[in-house]
């Protein structure tokens, strides 16, 4: 099942380390079949606050996403980002193409006796 790496990164002044990180991250993704879906595009905040940028990277599955994040090639460049950009990073599994939120609700109702 497809998986995603999501990063919510706070805005900060551009730093040479961050530029180097941007120059090098693509090469870390290729061996794990990762590709950018969102990389700091325009954000239209509809509810709440969203201070910063969003990055979404797609992987074929959660195993490849985890392997990328923990790979020596990514860990080598990660400090170039983390020293200068605060934020959260998560890995999350996607849903099947036939996912139904109403079916999910029905299963939750049944499981919880509601």
C-alpha positions as CSV (number, residue, x, y, z in Angstrom):
1,X,0.0,0.0,0.0
2,X,1.3,3.4,-0.9
3,X,2.9,5.4,2.0
4,X,3.8,9.0,2.4
5,X,6.4,11.1,4.3
6,X,4.9,14.4,5.4
7,X,6.8,17.3,6.7
8,X,5.4,20.5,8.2
9,X,8.3,22.8,8.2
10,X,8.3,26.3,9.8
11,X,9.5,29.2,7.7
12,X,13.0,30.4,8.4
13,X,15.6,32.4,6.6
14,X,17.3,30.6,3.8
15,X,20.6,29.1,4.9
16,X,23.4,27.5,2.8
17,X,22.9,24.2,4.7
18,X,19.2,24.1,3.7
19,X,20.1,24.8,0.0
20,X,22.6,21.9,0.2
21,X,19.9,19.7,1.7
22,X,17.6,20.6,-1.2
23,X,20.3,19.8,-3.7
24,X,21.0,16.4,-2.3
25,X,17.6,15.0,-1.1
26,X,16.5,13.9,-4.6
27,X,19.3,11.4,-4.8
28,X,18.3,9.9,-1.5
29,X,14.8,9.2,-2.7
30,X,15.6,7.4,-6.0
31,X,16.7,4.0,-4.5
32,X,13.4,3.8,-2.5
33,X,11.2,4.9,-5.4
34,X,10.2,8.1,-3.6
35,X,8.9,11.1,-5.4
36,X,7.7,14.6,-4.3
37,X,4.0,15.2,-4.6
38,X,4.1,18.5,-2.7
39,X,7.2,20.6,-2.1
40,X,6.4,23.9,-0.5
41,X,3.6,25.0,-2.8
42,X,1.0,27.6,-2.1
43,X,-1.1,26.8,1.0
44,X,-4.7,28.0,1.3
45,X,-5.5,27.7,5.1
46,X,-9.2,27.0,5.5
47,X,-9.3,26.1,9.2
48,X,-6.8,26.8,12.0
49,X,-3.3,28.0,11.6
50,X,-0.6,26.6,9.3
51,X,2.8,28.3,10.0
52,X,5.1,27.1,7.4
53,X,5.4,24.8,4.4
54,X,4.2,21.3,3.6
55,X,6.3,18.5,1.9
56,X,4.7,15.2,0.8
57,X,6.8,12.4,-0.6
58,X,5.2,9.3,-2.0
59,X,6.7,5.8,-1.6
60,X,5.4,2.4,-2.9
61,X,4.9,1.2,0.7
62,X,5.7,2.0,4.3
63,X,8.7,-0.3,4.4
64,X,10.4,1.7,1.6
65,X,9.4,5.0,3.3
66,X,11.0,3.8,6.6
67,X,14.1,2.5,4.8
68,X,14.6,5.9,3.0
69,X,14.2,7.8,6.3
70,X,16.7,5.6,8.2
71,X,19.1,5.2,5.3
72,X,22.6,6.4,5.8
73,X,22.4,8.7,2.7
74,X,19.3,10.5,4.2
75,X,20.6,10.5,7.7
76,X,23.8,12.2,6.4
77,X,22.0,15.2,5.0
78,X,19.1,15.4,7.6
79,X,21.1,17.7,10.0
80,X,21.4,20.2,7.2
81,X,17.7,20.7,7.5
82,X,17.1,20.1,11.2
83,X,19.7,22.6,12.4
84,X,17.8,25.4,10.6
85,X,14.1,24.4,10.1
86,X,11.8,23.4,12.9
87,X,8.9,21.1,12.2
88,X,7.3,17.7,12.3
89,X,8.0,14.8,10.1
90,X,5.7,11.7,9.9
91,X,5.3,8.6,7.8
92,X,1.8,7.4,7.1
93,X,0.2,4.6,5.1
94,X,-2.3,5.6,2.4
95,X,-5.6,3.9,1.8
96,X,-6.7,1.4,-0.9
97,X,-8.3,2.8,-4.0
98,X,-11.7,1.5,-2.9
99,X,-11.5,3.1,0.6
100,X,-14.9,4.2,1.8
101,X,-15.2,6.6,4.8
102,X,-18.9,5.5,5.3
103,X,-17.8,1.8,5.5
104,X,-15.1,2.8,8.0
105,X,-17.8,4.6,10.0
106,X,-20.0,1.5,9.9
107,X,-17.2,-0.7,11.1
108,X,-16.4,1.7,13.9
109,X,-20.0,1.9,15.0
110,X,-20.2,-1.9,15.1
111,X,-16.9,-2.2,17.0
112,X,-18.0,0.4,19.5
113,X,-21.6,-0.6,19.9
114,X,-22.9,2.7,18.6
